[in-house]
Amino acid sequence: MLMKVRIYKPSASAMSSGVAKTKKWVLEHEPRDKKSPEPLMGWSQCKDTLSQVRLKFDSKEAAIEYAHSQGWTAVVANEKAKKIRPRNYMDNFKYVPVESDGA
């Protein structure tokens, strides 16, 4: 049975400006079974336990090498570059004149 895995570098949370949990590459298995609501509580359930496994690697090459050694087909997402705009606390109080409409 041929298994597909996805290798990517996670992006930062929208709720923070830090870089925590974004330095390592993640290998996840593609879901083989769809999620459905659990009858008692209504939570989502899935019979595929591999969808819960997330392996972390220091480099993209290490993750690809591991996937190939296991006989898995890897889909690699390219790393997205983060644009960092330098800002100072003083910029919050900088005077910016209002443009007039010429009337």
Secondary structure as UniProt FT lines:
FT   STRAND          4..8
FT   TURN            14..15
FT   TURN            20..21
FT   STRAND          25..29
FT   STRAND          36..37
FT   TURN            39..41
FT   STRAND          44..45
FT   HELIX           49..52
FT   STRAND          54..57
FT   HELIX           60..70
FT   STRAND          73..76
FT   HELIX           89..93
//
